[in-house]
Amino acid sequence: MGVWRWRTLSSNLAQHQLIETCVICENQKSKGIHLYTSFICSDCEHELIQTDTNDPKYKHFLKQLKKVNTPEIFS
């Protein structure tokens, strides 16, 4: 695929970014990760990683992460 064609494809995808609600901050964001069926925005992911476990914010992160459901696997 040529460079011009790749840039066109990339810009078309960027225009149609999916907006999701972060399970931690509950704001709508377009960049982040998925943990099972939940979405964690990049800002919260970074803050969670950088937060010391003694920080009161860490308890808030844990409380919010308890909302994440592990999907059942049916066999």
C-alpha positions, 0 to 999 in steps of 0.5 A: 500500500502506498504512503499516500493511500495509507495516510488517507486510510489513517485519516478516515479512521481517525475521523470515525473514532469510537467514543466510550465511557471510562469505568474510572472517571466516567467521562467519554473518551476516545483513547484507552484500553479495554479490560474485559467488557469495560473501557479505561481511558488513557488518562486514568490508565496512566494515573492509576499506574503512577499512583502510590498504593497509600494514596487515597486516589488509589482506593477510588481506582479500586472502587471503580475497577470493581465495576468491571465484570468478568464475562462468563465463558459458556462451553 
